[in-house]
């Protein structure tokens, strides 16, 4: 099971194929599989943020999520994300894919389930040494490593199988931020009941909206 861009791309990783739980029936243009990870969180939510890194508040219909963007670790990705924030691209988008034992994904679809047009894809910075641990933000993408645009996800558990392991399919998913306040809101979203709606197999029954995304402060690295 991998984060991916809906509705056209299939995300496949070798890690999924090797997972102890295996892969089940292909739905929602991705492979479902439970992949367990015992990797400890190296960037626990609530840790002191780097003063030079920018911060953004995601105001959602269930509360605010305050995130630090790791401009010192993923400068290309953070610059791209902040451009979408400044353009108010994320306003009134939704969390369209919520999997309670994996992650919550959003930032690309409107409340009427239309996919928003994006700018060009960016270079994958998953080899930055930052792991996909609980409370981190990473970019969703297709099976092509350099295909991330606007959609992102928040890990709700440690997911070592998403980390950089090599070239091609092993390149991983770029972590570019972490929640420093509002994990209780992430948990609310995590456990919201979901339904199938067309190609969307984990769509919240009650729409969870990103009402707006705004910079809280700007560090030098984000300019």
C-alpha positions, 0 to 999 in steps of 0.5 A: 500500500503506497501513497499515490496520486489519484485517479490515474497512477499505480504505485508499486514498490518492491517493499509491498511485494515483500511485506509479510502481509502481502498484497491483496486485490488491486483497488483505487489504482494502488496495491493494498497491503499491511506493512509493519515497521518497528522503526522508531520515530526519529522526528517525534511530533512536538520536538523543538522546531528548527527556527530557520525552517518555515511553518504552515498551519493547515486549518481543517474542518476538524481543527488545526494542524501546525507543521514545520517544513524541513527546508534544510532537508528538502529545499526543492519540495518545501519551495514547491509546497510553499508556492501552492500554499501562497497561491491558496491552492490547498484552500477547500481541498479535502483529505480524500484518502484516509487509511487508519493504519497507514496515513491520511492523504490530501491536497489535490481534490476539491469538495466535489471530488474533482482533481485540481490541475497542478504545476509540473512535477518536482525532483524527488528528495527522498534520499535526504536521510529523513524517514517516514515516521509517525507525524511526518509529511511526505509527498504523494506520487505515481510509480515514477520517482520524480512525479510529485506535484501537490498531493501530500500525506501525513504518516500516522505510523512509522512506515520504513517501507516508504523510505529511500532504499535505492534507485527506481522503485526503491527511491522512496517518498520524500519527507519534507515536514512534520507535525509540531502541533495538532496530532490530535486533529490528525488522529481524528482524521485518521479514525474517521469512517470511510467509504468507496466512491468510484475510484476512491476506496478510502474516502471519508464518509463525512468530508474532511476539508482543508479550509485553508493553508497559511504560512505561520512564519518564514525561515531564511531557507524558504525565501 
